[in-house]
Each structure stands twice: as structure tokens, then as C-alpha cells.
Amino acid sequence: MKHTLKLHNGKPGMPVIFLIHGLGMNNYFWVDPQKCFVLGGLAPLTVFLAEGVEKTKNTISFGSVDPHIEGLWHCLRKAGFSLASWTQSQPLGPVQVAIDELKKAHDTVRNKWPGKSIYLIGHSRGGLIARRFLLEENPTDIEGLITICSPHAGTGMAKFSRYLKPAGVLLEKIIPGKSRATLTKALGRLSAFLQSPAIAELAPDSEFMASIQKPLPGEMRTLSFGGTSPALFQVIVSLPAGAPKTLKFPDLFAGVIPAGHLPRELTPGLGDALVSAESAKLAGGTHYNFPANHVKAAYDNKIHGIILDFFS
């Protein structure tokens, strides 16, 4: 734990904010998205933050990212908070492994800043890790929990894997041959991720999800955010002739998902591509929905502002 726990001393009198990353991520999620790799190391997290069309000689690109984009770690550090976060030893492993690591990390944080109040912020599965930890430990020094796009009622994203192969067949028809290997590898890793045991734990009817459907201890302050834009990423294909073609997820499923069967997670206005806005609501606290995808929500300046107000 001492090798992965990242700590920052803030101003005296300011609380400690403990950041907990989600499934398949690492500590860099909060600090530098360019160093946080996804899809088994195939691409940086910035593929989920890109918007514009960048000038590139590559056949396939994901677009450009705002160079001024800022992670929550930097936002909170500038505000004077003491900070803690760690890279989970098994980011795609069983949720209980991460919960046990959080217990040890909490002990370290409590010993470093004795007497200081602590707030937990979790993104995606990180919010559920925090929630289960609070139920198991009932720590008296933790005053609040903030979750960003966490599936408090579960998520059906494991079902998406069935559509990846037919979607890939459609994409192969328009992507130049030399780039198809990259596409096949990306879809294969995404499919493996969606079918992993860790994803199964997040299903609405899983034993783990049932175990956290209890009130949080004491007078715990809570705040939650959900995303309503399922545009998780885009693929820009440079064609031999004509303008580049932009394909957006989940639009590429339009030809393979039967009409009327689009999940809430993938429906504009209802989900962030992986979690529905309804599921992201933490009962008993204040909740906000924003037109952001599952990753962009954690980098949204307006969400950062609401979080800072929550601590004031």
C-alpha cells in the first residue's frame, strides 16, 4: 500500500479528500488522463475526453482534447485540501479486494492527519467501494461521500458485449484494411472487459449490489452526479478520398441493436454510456445530472464547482 498511496499536505484546518478510482483505472485518473491507460493499455483515457477533429496522418484517430482540461486532484489541491488516493492492486479484480485495500489506506490517512475530517470521492465503481467500506467499518472520522457516475442500482453493461461483434463487422466495411487489426484488438479487449467477473458484480441482481442497499451510517453528507450523454468516444477515419468520417459510440450500435431495445445506459438523456443517470443517484442526498459521458463527468468544471461548494 505504501508504494501506491499518493498523499498531499493541504492547508491547516482543511479536511482530507480521499479519491477512489473506478474499474480498470489507476491513480492517474485523477491527475493526468494521458497517463491513465484503458483497454488493456491500448489507449490513454483521453480517448473518452476527445471532442474535436485533430490534424493527423494516422488512418484512425480519436480527436483532440482540450489542453487545459484538469483532473479533480489539481482542482482540490489548488483549493487547499489535503489529498489521498491509491492505485488498486487489482483494478479489474473482485470489489472486495479494493475494499480491503481502502481499509488499510484509511488507517494510513488517519494516522497521518489525526483529528482531521475525511471525505470520500469515488468515480464509477469507486463510489460503490466507498459505500461498502462505510457500511462495513462505520468510521467516525468520515463526514461525507461524493459519487460520480456510480451505478448505485447496478448497470447492465455486461449485456453490451453481445453487440460488439456485429458492430465490428459493420465498421470493417468502411475502415481501411491496414487499420482493421487495431479495431479488432480494441473491440476484443472491450468485450473481455464487459464480460469480466468484476462487471458481473455490478449487475442489478448481483449479491454485491444487494449488500449495499442499506442506509449509510450516522449523519453522513452525500452528493452524487450522473451523466446523460452516452457519446463515450469517437473514431475518426481518414478515407482515401473525401472528408474524414466520424463514428461515435454508441451510434455504431444503431445498426445492430433492435429498435426499442436501446438500454438506458446508451440512450441520450438517460445514461452516460455505462451507467444510467437514474442508477447514479445516491438515495438520501443531493443529486445532479450533467450532459457528460461516463469519464468526462469527472473532468467537468461545473461539477468541480459544485463539489467545492459542498465543502464550503
C-alpha positions in Angstrom: 0.0 0.0 0.0 2.8 2.4 0.9 4.1 2.2 -2.7 0.8 3.2 -4.4 -0.8 5.6 -1.8 -0.4 9.2 -3.0 -0.6 11.9 -0.4 -0.6 15.7 -0.5 -0.5 18.0 2.5 -3.0 20.8 2.2 -3.7 23.9 4.3 -4.1 23.6 8.1 -7.7 23.3 9.1 -8.8 21.9 5.7 -10.3 18.4 5.5 -8.8 15.4 3.8 -10.3 14.3 0.5 -9.8 10.6 -0.4 -10.2 9.9 -4.1 -11.1 6.3 -5.3 -10.8 5.4 -9.0 -13.1 3.1 -10.9 -12.9 -0.2 -12.7 -9.8 -0.7 -14.8 -8.3 2.7 -14.0 -5.4 3.8 -11.8 -4.2 6.8 -9.8 -3.6 8.9 -12.9 -7.3 9.0 -13.5 -7.5 11.9 -11.0 -4.2 13.6 -12.0 -3.2 13.0 -15.7 -5.6 11.3 -18.1 -2.8 10.9 -20.7 -1.0 8.5 -18.3 -4.1 6.5 -17.4 -4.4 3.7 -20.0 -7.5 1.8 -20.8 -8.5 -1.3 -22.9 -5.5 -3.2 -21.5 -3.0 -0.4 -22.2 -4.2 0.1 -25.8 -5.1 3.8 -25.5 -5.0 6.6 -22.9 -8.0 7.8 -21.0 -8.1 10.9 -23.2 -9.9 8.9 -26.0 -13.0 9.4 -23.8 -12.4 13.1 -23.4 -11.7 14.0 -27.0 -14.1 16.1 -29.0 -12.8 18.0 -31.9 -11.1 16.6 -35.1 -7.3 16.7 -34.9 -5.0 17.0 -37.8 -3.1 13.7 -38.1 -1.5 11.5 -40.7 -2.9 8.4 -39.0 -5.7 6.5 -40.7 -7.6 6.3 -37.4 -7.7 8.9 -34.6 -9.9 9.8 -31.7 -10.0 13.6 -31.9 -8.4 16.4 -29.9 -8.6 17.0 -26.2 -8.8 20.5 -24.5 -5.1 21.1 -23.4 -6.4 23.0 -20.4 -8.5 20.0 -19.1 -7.9 19.5 -15.4 -8.4 16.5 -13.1 -10.1 16.7 -9.8 -6.8 16.2 -7.9 -5.5 19.5 -9.2 -8.8 21.3 -8.6 -8.9 20.2 -4.9 -5.1 20.8 -4.4 -5.4 24.4 -5.6 -8.3 24.9 -3.1 -6.1 23.9 -0.2 -7.3 20.4 0.7 -5.1 17.5 1.9 -5.5 14.7 -0.6 -5.1 10.9 -0.8 -5.6 8.3 -3.5 -4.2 4.9 -4.4 -3.9 2.6 -7.4 -5.9 -0.5 -6.7 -3.7 -3.7 -6.9 -6.4 -5.4 -9.0 -8.4 -2.7 -10.8 -10.3 -5.4 -12.7 -10.5 -7.8 -9.8 -13.1 -8.5 -7.2 -14.6 -5.5 -5.5 -13.8 -6.9 -2.0 -10.0 -6.7 -2.8 -10.3 -2.9 -3.3 -12.5 -2.5 -0.2 -9.9 -4.2 1.9 -7.2 -2.0 0.4 -9.3 1.1 1.2 -9.4 0.0 4.9 -5.6 -0.1 5.1 -5.3 3.1 3.2 -7.8 4.8 5.5 -5.7 3.7 8.5 -2.6 5.3 7.0 -4.5 8.6 6.2 -6.0 8.7 9.7 -2.5 8.3 11.3 -1.0 11.0 9.0 -3.7 13.5 9.7 -5.1 12.7 13.1 -8.2 14.6 14.1 -9.0 15.8 10.5 -12.3 15.1 9.0 -12.3 13.0 5.8 -14.5 13.0 2.7 -14.6 10.2 0.1 -15.0 10.8 -3.6 -15.5 7.8 -5.8 -15.8 7.6 -9.6 -17.9 4.7 -11.1 -17.2 1.5 -9.1 -15.0 3.7 -6.8 -18.2 5.1 -5.3 -19.5 1.6 -4.6 -16.2 0.6 -3.0 -16.5 3.7 -0.7 -20.2 2.9 0.1 -19.5 -0.7 1.1 -16.5 0.4 3.1 -18.7 2.8 5.1 -21.2 0.1 5.8 -18.6 -2.4 6.9 -16.4 -0.1 9.0 -18.7 2.8 10.2 -15.7 5.1 10.6 -16.4 8.1 12.8 -13.9 10.4 11.0 -15.5 10.3 7.6 -18.1 13.1 7.2 -19.3 12.7 3.6 -19.4 10.7 0.4 -19.4 12.1 -3.2 -20.0 9.7 -6.1 -19.6 10.5 -9.8 -21.4 8.2 -12.3 -21.5 5.3 -9.8 -24.1 2.6 -10.5 -25.9 2.5 -7.1 -28.7 0.4 -8.6 -26.3 -1.6 -10.8 -25.6 -1.5 -14.5 -26.4 -3.8 -17.4 -23.3 -3.0 -19.4 -22.2 -6.7 -19.4 -25.0 -7.2 -21.9 -23.4 -4.8 -24.4 -20.7 -7.3 -25.3 -23.2 -9.3 -27.5 -23.4 -6.3 -29.9 -19.7 -5.7 -30.3 -19.0 -8.4 -32.8 -21.8 -7.4 -35.3 -20.9 -3.7 -34.8 -17.3 -4.6 -35.7 -18.4 -6.3 -38.9 -20.1 -3.1 -39.9 -17.1 -1.0 -39.1 -14.7 -3.2 -41.1 -16.7 -2.3 -44.2 -15.6 1.3 -44.0 -12.2 1.2 -42.3 -9.2 0.7 -44.5 -7.6 -2.7 -44.3 -4.4 -1.7 -42.6 -6.3 -0.3 -39.6 -8.7 -3.2 -39.1 -6.2 -5.0 -36.8 -6.3 -2.1 -34.4 -10.1 -2.1 -34.4 -10.3 -5.9 -33.9 -7.9 -5.7 -30.9 -9.8 -2.8 -29.3 -13.2 -4.4 -29.7 -11.7 -7.7 -28.3 -10.4 -6.1 -25.2 -13.6 -4.1 -24.7 -15.6 -7.4 -25.0 -13.3 -9.1 -22.4 -13.7 -6.2 -20.1 -17.5 -6.2 -20.3 -17.6 -10.0 -19.7 -15.2 -9.9 -16.7 -16.3 -11.1 -13.2 -15.8 -7.6 -11.9 -18.5 -6.3 -14.3 -20.8 -9.2 -13.2 -20.6 -7.9 -9.6 -22.2 -4.6 -10.8 -25.3 -6.3 -12.3 -28.5 -5.1 -10.7 -29.3 -8.5 -9.3 -25.8 -9.4 -8.0 -25.1 -10.3 -4.4 -22.7 -7.3 -4.1 -25.4 -4.8 -5.2 -27.9 -6.3 -2.8 -25.4 -5.9 0.1 -25.0 -2.1 -0.3 -28.8 -1.3 -0.4 -28.7 -0.1 3.2 -28.7 3.4 4.7 -25.2 4.9 5.3 -24.2 5.3 8.9 -24.9 8.3 11.1 -25.3 11.8 9.6 -23.3 11.1 6.5 -23.4 14.0 4.0 -23.8 12.8 0.4 -23.7 14.2 -3.1 -24.0 12.3 -6.4 -23.7 13.1 -10.1 -24.9 11.3 -13.2 -24.2 11.7 -16.8 -26.7 11.9 -19.6 -24.5 11.8 -22.7 -23.7 8.3 -23.9 -21.2 9.6 -26.5 -18.3 7.8 -24.8 -15.8 8.1 -27.7 -15.4 8.8 -31.4 -13.4 7.2 -34.1 -12.3 9.4 -37.0 -11.4 7.5 -40.1 -9.4 9.2 -42.8 -10.7 7.9 -46.1 -8.6 7.7 -49.3 -10.9 10.2 -50.9 -13.2 12.8 -49.4 -13.6 14.2 -45.9 -12.8 12.1 -42.8 -15.7 10.0 -41.4 -16.6 10.3 -37.7 -18.1 7.4 -35.9 -19.4 7.8 -32.4 -20.1 5.3 -29.6 -22.9 4.3 -29.2 -24.1 5.4 -32.6 -22.2 2.5 -34.2 -24.7 0.2 -32.4 -27.6 1.7 -34.3 -27.5 -1.0 -37.0 -27.2 -3.9 -34.6 -29.4 -3.2 -31.6 -33.1 -3.9 -32.4 -35.4 -0.9 -32.4 -36.8 -0.1 -29.0 -34.2 -2.2 -27.2 -31.5 0.5 -26.6 -30.6 0.3 -22.9 -30.9 3.4 -20.7 -27.2 3.5 -20.3 -26.9 4.1 -24.1 -29.9 6.4 -24.5 -29.2 10.1 -24.9 -30.6 12.0 -22.0 -30.8 8.8 -19.8 -27.2 7.5 -19.5 -23.5 8.2 -19.7 -22.8 5.1 -21.9 -22.0 2.7 -19.0 -24.3 3.8 -16.2 -27.9 5.2 -16.3 -28.5 8.6 -14.7 -31.2 7.0 -12.6 -28.8 4.4 -11.2 -26.2 7.1 -10.5 -28.4 8.7 -7.9 -27.4 8.1 -4.3 -30.5 8.0 -2.2 -30.8 10.4 0.7 -28.6 13.1 -0.7 -28.4 15.9 -3.4 -28.1 14.7 -6.9 -27.2 16.4 -10.2 -27.3 15.2 -13.8 -25.0 16.7 -16.4 -24.7 16.2 -20.2 -21.4 14.4 -19.9 -20.3 10.9 -20.6 -19.0 8.4 -18.0 -15.5 9.8 -18.0 -16.0 13.5 -18.9 -18.2 14.0 -15.8 -15.1 13.6 -13.6 -13.4 16.4 -15.5 -16.4 18.8 -15.8 -15.6 22.2 -14.4 -19.2 22.8 -13.3 -19.2 19.5 -11.4 -15.9 20.5 -9.8 -17.5 23.8 -8.7 -20.4 22.0 -7.1 -18.0 19.7 -5.2 -16.1 22.7 -3.9 -19.3 24.3 -2.8 -20.2 21.1 -1.0 -17.2 21.5 1.2 -17.7 25.2 2.0 
